[in-house]
Amino acid sequence: MTGVRRWAVAAAACYVVWGLLHLGLGLSTVVGDLAGGFPEGELAAESLMFFVCAAVFGAQAVFVALALNRVNSRVGFWLNGVVLGVVDVAFLVVLVLPGHVDPIGGASGPVVWLLGTGCAVVALRREPVGA
């Protein structure tokens, strides 16, 4: 395995971890919330929607990592690097900084994203792939 391939696979592995964290959290919360029926209040419905989105972004991260990031794709870089980065920055600003989420637990996703994006940047700078 070449050095570039190692960086691309490391990026994909980090994004898979990010995706599984969010997919697991999202699905477990959605299933738990729906066990009692559909939410009646607006806040409960918005919370449920947040976790549905977390699950969808998690699934996207895993799919893009396995299909595109592991082969050092520019499209994969933009999809997981930028889209997940925007999600993580919004999460940090809206939930972690105001203290709604534990800072240590809340930082785990962004740290894994940062590692994955760093590996993807190194791989692309060494040997970019067209699509």
C-alpha positions as CSV (number, residue, x, y, z in Angstrom):
1,M,0.0,0.0,0.0
2,T,1.4,3.4,-1.0
3,G,1.8,6.3,1.3
4,V,-1.1,8.2,-0.4
5,R,-3.3,5.1,-0.2
6,R,-2.6,4.9,3.5
7,W,-3.6,8.5,4.0
8,A,-6.8,8.0,2.0
9,V,-7.7,4.8,3.9
10,A,-6.9,6.6,7.2
11,A,-9.3,9.4,6.2
12,A,-12.0,6.9,5.3
13,A,-11.6,5.1,8.6
14,C,-12.0,8.3,10.5
15,Y,-15.1,9.2,8.6
16,V,-16.5,5.7,9.1
17,V,-16.0,6.2,12.9
18,W,-17.6,9.6,12.7
19,G,-20.5,8.1,10.8
20,L,-21.0,5.2,13.1
21,L,-21.0,7.4,16.1
22,H,-23.7,9.7,14.7
23,L,-25.7,6.8,13.1
24,G,-25.7,4.9,16.3
25,L,-26.6,7.9,18.5
26,G,-29.3,9.0,16.0
27,L,-31.0,5.7,15.5
28,S,-31.0,4.7,19.2
29,T,-32.5,8.1,20.2
30,V,-35.1,8.0,17.4
31,V,-36.1,4.4,18.2
32,G,-36.3,5.3,21.9
33,D,-38.3,8.5,21.3
34,L,-40.8,6.7,18.9
35,A,-41.3,3.8,21.3
36,G,-43.8,6.1,23.2
37,G,-45.5,7.3,20.1
38,F,-45.0,10.4,18.0
39,P,-43.9,13.5,19.8
40,E,-46.8,15.8,20.8
41,G,-44.9,19.1,21.5
42,E,-42.8,21.2,19.2
43,L,-39.6,20.9,21.2
44,A,-39.9,17.1,21.3
45,A,-40.6,17.0,17.6
46,E,-37.6,19.2,16.9
47,S,-35.4,17.0,19.1
48,L,-36.5,13.9,17.2
49,M,-35.8,15.7,13.9
50,F,-32.3,16.6,15.1
51,F,-31.5,12.9,15.8
52,V,-33.0,11.8,12.4
53,C,-30.6,14.3,10.8
54,A,-27.7,12.9,12.9
55,A,-28.5,9.4,11.7
56,V,-28.7,10.5,8.0
57,F,-25.5,12.4,8.2
58,G,-23.9,9.4,9.9
59,A,-25.1,7.1,7.0
60,Q,-23.8,9.7,4.5
61,A,-20.4,9.8,6.2
62,V,-20.0,6.0,6.1
63,F,-21.2,5.7,2.5
64,V,-19.0,8.5,1.2
65,A,-16.0,7.2,3.1
66,L,-16.3,3.7,1.7
67,A,-17.2,4.7,-1.8
68,L,-15.1,7.9,-2.3
69,N,-12.7,8.8,0.4
70,R,-10.8,5.5,0.4
71,V,-9.9,6.0,-3.2
72,N,-8.9,9.6,-2.6
73,S,-11.7,11.3,-4.4
74,R,-12.0,15.1,-4.5
75,V,-15.8,14.8,-4.4
76,G,-15.5,12.6,-1.3
77,F,-13.3,15.1,0.3
78,W,-15.8,17.9,-0.3
79,L,-18.8,15.8,0.8
80,N,-17.3,14.6,4.1
81,G,-14.8,17.3,4.7
82,V,-17.0,20.3,4.2
83,V,-20.6,19.0,4.8
84,L,-19.6,17.2,8.1
85,G,-17.4,20.1,9.1
86,V,-20.4,22.5,8.8
87,V,-22.5,20.1,10.9
88,D,-19.8,19.8,13.5
89,V,-19.1,23.6,13.7
90,A,-22.9,24.3,14.1
91,F,-23.1,21.6,16.8
92,L,-20.2,23.1,18.7
93,V,-21.6,26.7,18.5
94,V,-25.2,25.8,19.2
95,L,-25.0,23.0,21.7
96,V,-21.5,22.6,23.2
97,L,-20.4,26.2,23.8
98,P,-23.6,27.2,25.6
99,G,-23.2,24.1,27.8
100,H,-26.1,22.0,26.6
101,V,-23.8,19.2,25.8
102,D,-20.8,17.9,27.8
103,P,-17.6,19.5,26.3
104,I,-15.6,16.2,26.3
105,G,-18.4,14.1,24.8
106,G,-19.3,16.9,22.4
107,A,-15.8,17.3,21.1
108,S,-15.4,13.6,20.2
109,G,-17.2,14.0,16.8
110,P,-15.4,17.1,15.7
111,V,-12.0,15.7,16.8
112,V,-12.6,12.5,14.7
113,W,-13.8,14.7,11.8
114,L,-10.6,16.9,12.1
115,L,-8.4,13.8,12.0
116,G,-10.2,12.4,8.9
117,T,-10.1,15.8,7.1
118,G,-6.4,16.2,7.9
119,C,-5.7,12.8,6.5
120,A,-7.8,13.5,3.4
121,V,-6.0,16.8,2.8
122,V,-2.6,15.0,3.0
123,A,-3.7,12.3,0.6
124,L,-5.1,14.8,-1.9
125,R,-2.1,17.1,-1.8
126,R,0.2,14.1,-2.5
127,E,-1.8,12.5,-5.4
128,P,-5.2,14.1,-6.3
129,V,-7.7,11.9,-8.1
130,G,-10.0,13.5,-10.6
131,A,-13.5,12.7,-9.4
